[in-house]
């Protein structure tokens, strides 16, 4: 897995206008990033599928993906149809990220029950089998615990064959085990209680064990919390780290967290090369407020 070339993505979900969103997508493409990813949350964020369709239409090589769709908010047959359509219309540039859902407040706002994690993960597993089959051109008839279908068919056929790649993200054992068995790409989440490399290494080892022989086919991904280069870290990034992890960025640096890269472009490139060598992580994503600062690293390592 250490030989898999690097690729880089930007996670973005806000724009002040349609024109601004198109400009942002084109800028991400110009900077050399491989993919624009969008989260699936309520609040002051654009919703993924239509926004990604616009971004794909405004660019020529940029891939687009969800990071990640909340399974419990969608019927798997309708979701598969939307994803197939987006892949078809974008000429095969779509990647489906699917998850069990986080953010209990979003569920409450939408009036959707927020079941315990085990239930949500089991429902995700059942949904995944349906979505994968439909995107792969199979007719689906099934009577499961959560979904009962009769003669479900996918249309249109995705441009990517046998189907678009599927990303599953998470940090917990049950979700990572499912990702290892069923995903093509695994976004390894950060554990608030263990943000060091030892914790990340344990999660990679779990994925390797659960994936078995297919481990070498998986693409492992990491979303960087912060990029500390030659310029000071913007205060809103520090605020975001405090809100999510209840830590200061300096604590993450001191703990040598792989979710934070520091120093010059040369230093950051060395850190990422070493991380790929040790753990096989080759797909790196950053938040949009970091994409310009990180662009020299992308230029240096993309495809290498």
LOSETI-690058 format. One record per residue (C-alpha): residue in three letters; residue number from 1; x, y, z. Coordinates in steps of 0.02 Angstrom, whole numbers, plus 50000, padded with zeros to 5 digits. Each point is the difference from the previous one (the first is absolute). Layout:
LOSETI-690058
<site residu="ALA" num="NUM" east="X" north="Y" up="Z"/>
...
This chain:
LOSETI-690058
<site residu="UNK" num="1" east="50000" north="50000" up="50000"/>
<site residu="UNK" num="2" east="50149" north="50115" up="50024"/>
<site residu="UNK" num="3" east="50018" north="50007" up="49810"/>
<site residu="UNK" num="4" east="49828" north="50075" up="49971"/>
<site residu="UNK" num="5" east="50021" north="50177" up="49928"/>
<site residu="UNK" num="6" east="49950" north="50149" up="50104"/>
<site residu="UNK" num="7" east="49840" north="50091" up="49962"/>
<site residu="UNK" num="8" east="49925" north="50149" up="50089"/>
<site residu="UNK" num="9" east="49826" north="50069" up="50029"/>
<site residu="UNK" num="10" east="49913" north="50153" up="50071"/>
<site residu="UNK" num="11" east="49849" north="49993" up="50115"/>
<site residu="UNK" num="12" east="49886" north="50149" up="49965"/>
<site residu="UNK" num="13" east="49815" north="50037" up="50020"/>
<site residu="UNK" num="14" east="49966" north="50187" up="50001"/>
<site residu="UNK" num="15" east="49992" north="50142" up="49874"/>
<site residu="UNK" num="16" east="49917" north="50170" up="50000"/>
<site residu="UNK" num="17" east="49930" north="49974" up="49824"/>
<site residu="UNK" num="18" east="49992" north="49877" up="49858"/>
<site residu="UNK" num="19" east="50137" north="50095" up="49910"/>
<site residu="UNK" num="20" east="50110" north="49991" up="50155"/>
<site residu="UNK" num="21" east="49973" north="49812" up="50013"/>
<site residu="UNK" num="22" east="50049" north="49975" up="49818"/>
<site residu="UNK" num="23" east="50154" north="50109" up="50025"/>
<site residu="UNK" num="24" east="50049" north="49898" up="50153"/>
<site residu="UNK" num="25" east="49985" north="49835" up="49906"/>
<site residu="UNK" num="26" east="50106" north="50067" up="49858"/>
<site residu="UNK" num="27" east="50129" north="50067" up="50122"/>
<site residu="UNK" num="28" east="50013" north="49829" up="50085"/>
<site residu="UNK" num="29" east="50028" north="49921" up="49829"/>
<site residu="UNK" num="30" east="50131" north="50130" up="49953"/>
<site residu="UNK" num="31" east="50096" north="49969" up="50161"/>
<site residu="UNK" num="32" east="50021" north="49818" up="49950"/>
<site residu="UNK" num="33" east="49884" north="49916" up="50122"/>
<site residu="UNK" num="34" east="49921" north="49840" up="49937"/>
<site residu="UNK" num="35" east="49829" north="50015" up="50080"/>
<site residu="UNK" num="36" east="49874" north="50116" up="50081"/>
<site residu="UNK" num="37" east="49910" north="49919" up="50146"/>
<site residu="UNK" num="38" east="49843" north="50058" up="50088"/>
<site residu="UNK" num="39" east="49933" north="49954" up="50173"/>
<site residu="UNK" num="40" east="49817" north="49960" up="50029"/>
<site residu="UNK" num="41" east="49943" north="50112" up="50142"/>
<site residu="UNK" num="42" east="49860" north="50123" up="50036"/>
<site residu="UNK" num="43" east="50034" north="50182" up="50041"/>
<site residu="UNK" num="44" east="50089" north="50128" up="49891"/>
<site residu="UNK" num="45" east="50068" north="49874" up="49876"/>
<site residu="UNK" num="46" east="49952" north="49956" up="49822"/>
<site residu="UNK" num="47" east="49921" north="49830" up="49974"/>
<site residu="UNK" num="48" east="50119" north="49881" up="49910"/>
<site residu="UNK" num="49" east="49922" north="49922" up="49846"/>
<site residu="UNK" num="50" east="49940" north="50157" up="49907"/>
<site residu="UNK" num="51" east="50153" north="50101" up="50052"/>
<site residu="UNK" num="52" east="50117" north="49862" up="49941"/>
<site residu="UNK" num="53" east="49906" north="49990" up="49835"/>
<site residu="UNK" num="54" east="50029" north="50186" up="49971"/>
<site residu="UNK" num="55" east="50183" north="49983" up="50048"/>
<site residu="UNK" num="56" east="50024" north="49854" up="49881"/>
<site residu="UNK" num="57" east="49918" north="50096" up="49858"/>
<site residu="UNK" num="58" east="50114" north="50150" up="50032"/>
<site residu="UNK" num="59" east="50161" north="49897" up="49995"/>
<site residu="UNK" num="60" east="50079" north="49872" up="49886"/>
<site residu="UNK" num="61" east="50114" north="49888" up="50103"/>
<site residu="UNK" num="62" east="49948" north="50030" up="50180"/>
<site residu="UNK" num="63" east="49917" north="49851" up="50082"/>
<site residu="UNK" num="64" east="49856" north="50031" up="50120"/>
<site residu="UNK" num="65" east="49944" north="49900" up="50150"/>
<site residu="UNK" num="66" east="49897" north="49995" up="50158"/>
<site residu="UNK" num="67" east="50087" north="50002" up="50169"/>
<site residu="UNK" num="68" east="49886" north="49919" up="50049"/>
<site residu="UNK" num="69" east="49814" north="49977" up="49963"/>
<site residu="UNK" num="70" east="49899" north="49955" up="50154"/>
<site residu="UNK" num="71" east="49924" north="49831" up="49962"/>
<site residu="UNK" num="72" east="49849" north="50020" up="50116"/>
<site residu="UNK" num="73" east="49942" north="50154" up="49905"/>
<site residu="UNK" num="74" east="49981" north="49909" up="49835"/>
<site residu="UNK" num="75" east="49917" north="49851" up="49917"/>
<site residu="UNK" num="76" east="50140" north="49894" up="49924"/>
<site residu="UNK" num="77" east="49911" north="49975" up="49833"/>
<site residu="UNK" num="78" east="49972" north="50187" up="49976"/>
<site residu="UNK" num="79" east="50175" north="50038" up="50062"/>
<site residu="UNK" num="80" east="50076" north="49878" up="49876"/>
<site residu="UNK" num="81" east="49901" north="50081" up="49859"/>
<site residu="UNK" num="82" east="50061" north="50174" up="50047"/>
<site residu="UNK" num="83" east="50180" north="49941" up="50011"/>
<site residu="UNK" num="84" east="49992" north="49906" up="49836"/>
<site residu="UNK" num="85" east="49928" north="50154" up="49915"/>
<site residu="UNK" num="86" east="50137" north="50112" up="50069"/>
<site residu="UNK" num="87" east="50134" north="49878" up="49945"/>
<site residu="UNK" num="88" east="49920" north="49984" up="49828"/>
<site residu="UNK" num="89" east="49984" north="50189" up="49974"/>
<site residu="UNK" num="90" east="50175" north="50037" up="50066"/>
<site residu="UNK" num="91" east="50082" north="49875" up="49884"/>
<site residu="UNK" num="92" east="50051" north="49884" up="50141"/>
<site residu="UNK" num="93" east="50067" north="50124" up="50127"/>
<site residu="UNK" num="94" east="49891" north="49959" up="50150"/>
<site residu="UNK" num="95" east="50048" north="49910" up="50161"/>
<site residu="UNK" num="96" east="49868" north="49948" up="50126"/>
<site residu="UNK" num="97" east="50044" north="50027" up="50182"/>
<site residu="UNK" num="98" east="49871" north="49920" up="50114"/>
<site residu="UNK" num="99" east="49989" north="49992" up="50189"/>
<site residu="UNK" num="100" east="49892" north="49960" up="50150"/>
<site residu="UNK" num="101" east="49979" north="50183" up="50046"/>
<site residu="UNK" num="102" east="50066" north="50112" up="50137"/>
<site residu="UNK" num="103" east="49931" north="50159" up="50074"/>
<site residu="UNK" num="104" east="49848" north="49951" up="50101"/>
<site residu="UNK" num="105" east="49935" north="50179" up="49991"/>
<site residu="UNK" num="106" east="49980" north="49985" up="49810"/>
<site residu="UNK" num="107" east="49889" north="49847" up="50021"/>
<site residu="UNK" num="108" east="49893" north="50092" up="50127"/>
<site residu="UNK" num="109" east="49983" north="50152" up="49885"/>
<site residu="UNK" num="110" east="49943" north="49886" up="49858"/>
<site residu="UNK" num="111" east="49883" north="49901" up="50112"/>
<site residu="UNK" num="112" east="50092" north="49838" up="49964"/>
<site residu="UNK" num="113" east="50032" north="49876" up="50142"/>
<site residu="UNK" num="114" east="50181" north="49991" up="50054"/>
<site residu="UNK" num="115" east="50021" north="49815" up="50037"/>
<site residu="UNK" num="116" east="50143" north="49928" up="50101"/>
<site residu="UNK" num="117" east="50162" north="49974" up="49901"/>
<site residu="UNK" num="118" east="49978" north="49812" up="49981"/>
<site residu="UNK" num="119" east="49831" north="50021" up="49915"/>
<site residu="UNK" num="120" east="50062" north="50136" up="49885"/>
<site residu="UNK" num="121" east="50151" north="49898" up="49948"/>
<site residu="UNK" num="122" east="49896" north="49843" up="49967"/>
<site residu="UNK" num="123" east="49880" north="50104" up="49894"/>
<site residu="UNK" num="124" east="50148" north="50075" up="49908"/>
<site residu="UNK" num="125" east="50067" north="49825" up="49963"/>
<site residu="UNK" num="126" east="49832" north="49947" up="49928"/>
<site residu="UNK" num="127" east="49987" north="50159" up="49898"/>
<site residu="UNK" num="128" east="50177" north="49979" up="49934"/>
<site residu="UNK" num="129" east="49961" north="49829" up="49928"/>
<site residu="UNK" num="130" east="49850" north="50074" up="49907"/>
<site residu="UNK" num="131" east="50091" north="50154" up="49936"/>
<site residu="UNK" num="132" east="50151" north="49900" up="49942"/>
<site residu="UNK" num="133" east="49891" north="49876" up="49907"/>
<site residu="UNK" num="134" east="49897" north="50135" up="49914"/>
<site residu="UNK" num="135" east="50153" north="50102" up="49950"/>
<site residu="UNK" num="136" east="50075" north="49839" up="49933"/>
<site residu="UNK" num="137" east="49852" north="49971" up="49885"/>
<site residu="UNK" num="138" east="49913" north="49863" up="50099"/>
<site residu="UNK" num="139" east="49814" north="49983" up="50031"/>
<site residu="UNK" num="140" east="49964" north="49992" up="50186"/>
<site residu="UNK" num="141" east="49864" north="49905" up="50089"/>
<site residu="UNK" num="142" east="50028" north="49984" up="50187"/>
<site residu="UNK" num="143" east="49908" north="49989" up="50164"/>
<site residu="UNK" num="144" east="50115" north="50060" up="50136"/>
<site residu="UNK" num="145" east="49985" north="50070" up="50174"/>
<site residu="UNK" num="146" east="49987" north="50179" up="49939"/>
<site residu="UNK" num="147" east="49965" north="49996" up="49813"/>
<site residu="UNK" num="148" east="49882" north="49893" up="49896"/>
<site residu="UNK" num="149" east="50014" north="50019" up="49811"/>
<site residu="UNK" num="150" east="49923" north="49912" up="49852"/>
<site residu="UNK" num="151" east="50081" north="50010" up="49829"/>
<site residu="UNK" num="152" east="50097" north="50161" up="50032"/>
<site residu="UNK" num="153" east="50105" north="50052" up="49850"/>
<site residu="UNK" num="154" east="50130" north="50135" up="49981"/>
<site residu="UNK" num="155" east="49994" north="50134" up="49865"/>
<site residu="UNK" num="156" east="50099" north="50075" up="49920"/>
<site residu="UNK" num="157" east="50154" north="49891" up="49993"/>
<site residu="UNK" num="158" east="50145" north="50093" up="50083"/>
<site residu="UNK" num="159" east="50142" north="50053" up="49886"/>
<site residu="UNK" num="160" east="50125" north="49914" up="50116"/>
<site residu="UNK" num="161" east="50000" north="49812" up="49989"/>
<site residu="UNK" num="162" east="49966" north="49887" up="50087"/>
<site residu="UNK" num="163" east="49936" north="50145" up="50109"/>
<site residu="UNK" num="164" east="50059" north="50163" up="50080"/>
<site residu="UNK" num="165" east="50119" north="49976" up="50146"/>
<site residu="UNK" num="166" east="49923" north="50001" up="50174"/>
<site residu="UNK" num="167" east="50079" north="50087" up="50148"/>
<site residu="UNK" num="168" east="49953" north="49956" up="50178"/>
<site residu="UNK" num="169" east="50065" north="50107" up="50141"/>
<site residu="UNK" num="170" east="50011" north="49973" up="50185"/>
<site residu="UNK" num="171" east="50107" north="49979" up="50155"/>
<site residu="UNK" num="172" east="49908" north="49865" up="50099"/>
<site residu="UNK" num="173" east="50035" north="49815" up="49989"/>
<site residu="UNK" num="174" east="49831" north="49947" up="49931"/>
<site residu="UNK" num="175" east="49996" north="50131" up="49863"/>
<site residu="UNK" num="176" east="50181" north="49972" up="49949"/>
<site residu="UNK" num="177" east="49969" north="49813" up="49993"/>
<site residu="UNK" num="178" east="49854" north="50028" up="49883"/>
<site residu="UNK" num="179" east="50104" north="50120" up="49896"/>
<site residu="UNK" num="180" east="50140" north="49872" up="49987"/>
<site residu="UNK" num="181" east="49880" north="49867" up="49936"/>
<site residu="UNK" num="182" east="49893" north="50107" up="49883"/>
<site residu="UNK" num="183" east="50088" north="50163" up="49956"/>
<site residu="UNK" num="184" east="50122" north="50048" up="49863"/>
<site residu="UNK" num="185" east="50065" north="50152" up="50092"/>
<site residu="UNK" num="186" east="50009" north="50018" up="50189"/>
<site residu="UNK" num="187" east="50007" north="50171" up="50081"/>
<site residu="UNK" num="188" east="50076" north="49962" up="50169"/>
<site residu="UNK" num="189" east="49923" north="50117" up="50127"/>
<site residu="UNK" num="190" east="50086" north="50079" up="50149"/>
<site residu="UNK" num="191" east="49967" north="49937" up="50175"/>
<site residu="UNK" num="192" east="49987" north="50142" up="50124"/>
<site residu="UNK" num="193" east="50079" north="49890" up="50134"/>
<site residu="UNK" num="194" east="50145" north="49940" up="49892"/>
<site residu="UNK" num="195" east="50060" north="50121" up="49866"/>
<site residu="UNK" num="196" east="50177" north="49934" up="49993"/>
<site residu="UNK" num="197" east="50074" north="49885" up="49870"/>
<site residu="UNK" num="198" east="49984" north="49849" up="50114"/>
<site residu="UNK" num="199" east="49811" north="50016" up="49997"/>
<site residu="UNK" num="200" east="49999" north="50023" up="49812"/>
<site residu="UNK" num="201" east="50113" north="49849" up="49982"/>
<site residu="UNK" num="202" east="49879" north="49893" up="50101"/>
<site residu="UNK" num="203" east="49857" north="50051" up="49886"/>
<site residu="UNK" num="204" east="50102" north="49957" up="49844"/>
<site residu="UNK" num="205" east="50043" north="49832" up="50077"/>
<site residu="UNK" num="206" east="49815" north="49968" up="50032"/>
<site residu="UNK" num="207" east="49959" north="50043" up="49820"/>
<site residu="UNK" num="208" east="50138" north="49884" up="49938"/>
<site residu="UNK" num="209" east="49935" north="49857" up="50107"/>
<site residu="UNK" num="210" east="49818" north="50023" up="49948"/>
<site residu="UNK" num="211" east="50040" north="50027" up="49815"/>
<site residu="UNK" num="212" east="50110" north="49847" up="49985"/>
<site residu="UNK" num="213" east="50062" north="49971" up="49822"/>
<site residu="UNK" num="214" east="49911" north="50155" up="49934"/>
<site residu="UNK" num="215" east="50100" north="50118" up="50113"/>
<site residu="UNK" num="216" east="50126" north="50035" up="49861"/>
<site residu="UNK" num="217" east="49857" north="50064" up="49890"/>
<site residu="UNK" num="218" east="49939" north="50128" up="50126"/>
<site residu="UNK" num="219" east="50040" north="50184" up="49994"/>
<site residu="UNK" num="220" east="50028" north="50072" up="50174"/>
<site residu="UNK" num="221" east="49959" north="50182" up="50031"/>
<site residu="UNK" num="222" east="50034" north="50128" up="50135"/>
<site residu="UNK" num="223" east="49917" north="50169" up="50024"/>
<site residu="UNK" num="224" east="50127" north="50123" up="50071"/>
<site residu="UNK" num="225" east="49942" north="50101" up="50149"/>
<site residu="UNK" num="226" east="50128" north="50137" up="49973"/>
<site residu="UNK" num="227" east="50146" north="50050" up="49889"/>
<site residu="UNK" num="228" east="50131" north="50103" up="50091"/>
<site residu="UNK" num="229" east="50112" north="50077" up="49868"/>
<site residu="UNK" num="230" east="50099" north="50161" up="49991"/>
<site residu="UNK" num="231" east="49850" north="50111" up="50039"/>
<site residu="UNK" num="232" east="49902" north="50007" up="50164"/>
<site residu="UNK" num="233" east="49850" north="49886" up="50016"/>
<site residu="UNK" num="234" east="49839" north="50099" up="49975"/>
<site residu="UNK" num="235" east="49903" north="50024" up="50163"/>
<site residu="UNK" num="236" east="49844" north="49916" up="49932"/>
<site residu="UNK" num="237" east="50098" north="49839" up="49970"/>
<site residu="UNK" num="238" east="50057" north="50003" up="50182"/>
<site residu="UNK" num="239" east="49820" north="50029" up="50052"/>
<site residu="UNK" num="240" east="49943" north="49852" up="49895"/>
<site residu="UNK" num="241" east="50129" north="49886" up="50081"/>
<site residu="UNK" num="242" east="49947" north="50056" up="50174"/>
<site residu="UNK" num="243" east="49816" north="49971" up="49958"/>
<site residu="UNK" num="244" east="50024" north="49826" up="49927"/>
<site residu="UNK" num="245" east="50141" north="49929" up="50105"/>
<site residu="UNK" num="246" east="50003" north="50111" up="50155"/>
<site residu="UNK" num="247" east="50187" north="50021" up="49973"/>
<site residu="UNK" num="248" east="50120" north="50135" up="49947"/>
<site residu="UNK" num="249" east="50092" north="49972" up="49837"/>
<site residu="UNK" num="250" east="50164" north="50011" up="50095"/>
<site residu="UNK" num="251" east="49948" north="49844" up="50097"/>
<site residu="UNK" num="252" east="49973" north="49906" up="49838"/>
<site residu="UNK" num="253" east="50171" north="50053" up="49938"/>
<site residu="UNK" num="254" east="50080" north="49948" up="50164"/>
<site residu="UNK" num="255" east="49916" north="49830" up="49987"/>
<site residu="UNK" num="256" east="50069" north="49985" up="49822"/>
<site residu="UNK" num="257" east="49826" north="49968" up="49935"/>
<site residu="UNK" num="258" east="49998" north="49943" up="49818"/>
<site residu="UNK" num="259" east="49842" north="50104" up="49979"/>
<site residu="UNK" num="260" east="50110" north="50157" up="50007"/>
<site residu="UNK" num="261" east="50146" north="50038" up="49884"/>
<site residu="UNK" num="262" east="50128" north="50134" up="50039"/>
<site residu="UNK" num="263" east="50149" north="50094" up="49931"/>
<site residu="UNK" num="264" east="50059" north="50043" up="49827"/>
<site residu="UNK" num="265" east="49935" north="49920" up="49841"/>
<site residu="UNK" num="266" east="50150" north="49883" up="50003"/>
<site residu="UNK" num="267" east="49962" north="49951" up="50180"/>
<site residu="UNK" num="268" east="49816" north="49968" up="49966"/>
<site residu="UNK" num="269" east="50040" north="49897" up="49846"/>
<site residu="UNK" num="270" east="50120" north="49896" up="50103"/>
<site residu="UNK" num="271" east="49868" north="49974" up="50135"/>
<site residu="UNK" num="272" east="49872" north="49939" up="49873"/>
<site residu="UNK" num="273" east="50125" north="49888" up="49910"/>
<site residu="UNK" num="274" east="50049" north="49922" up="50166"/>
<site residu="UNK" num="275" east="49817" north="49977" up="50049"/>
<site residu="UNK" num="276" east="49964" north="49911" up="49837"/>
<site residu="UNK" num="277" east="50151" north="49889" up="50024"/>
<site residu="UNK" num="278" east="49950" north="49951" up="50177"/>
<site residu="UNK" num="279" east="49811" north="49988" up="49986"/>
<site residu="UNK" num="280" east="49957" north="50000" up="49814"/>
<site residu="UNK" num="281" east="49900" north="50163" up="50005"/>
<site residu="UNK" num="282" east="50008" north="50084" up="49830"/>
<site residu="UNK" num="283" east="49838" north="50100" up="49984"/>
<site residu="UNK" num="284" east="50007" north="50164" up="50097"/>
<site residu="UNK" num="285" east="49859" north="50125" up="50018"/>
<site residu="UNK" num="286" east="49998" north="50176" up="50073"/>
<site residu="UNK" num="287" east="49869" north="50130" up="50042"/>
<site residu="UNK" num="288" east="49971" north="50137" up="49873"/>
<site residu="UNK" num="289" east="50076" north="50133" up="50114"/>
<site residu="UNK" num="290" east="50164" north="49903" up="49989"/>
<site residu="UNK" num="291" east="50002" north="49958" up="49815"/>
<site residu="UNK" num="292" east="50105" north="50148" up="49942"/>
<site residu="UNK" num="293" east="50132" north="49977" up="50135"/>
<site residu="UNK" num="294" east="50009" north="49814" up="49964"/>
<site residu="UNK" num="295" east="50005" north="50019" up="49809"/>
<site residu="UNK" num="296" east="50191" north="49997" up="49987"/>
<site residu="UNK" num="297" east="49998" north="49828" up="50082"/>
<site residu="UNK" num="298" east="49870" north="49942" up="49875"/>
<site residu="UNK" num="299" east="50106" north="50064" up="49857"/>
<site residu="UNK" num="300" east="50150" north="49905" up="50068"/>
<site residu="UNK" num="301" east="49918" north="49833" up="50042"/>
<site residu="UNK" num="302" east="49842" north="49975" up="49896"/>
<site residu="UNK" num="303" east="50015" north="49843" up="49896"/>
<site residu="UNK" num="304" east="50169" north="49957" up="50075"/>
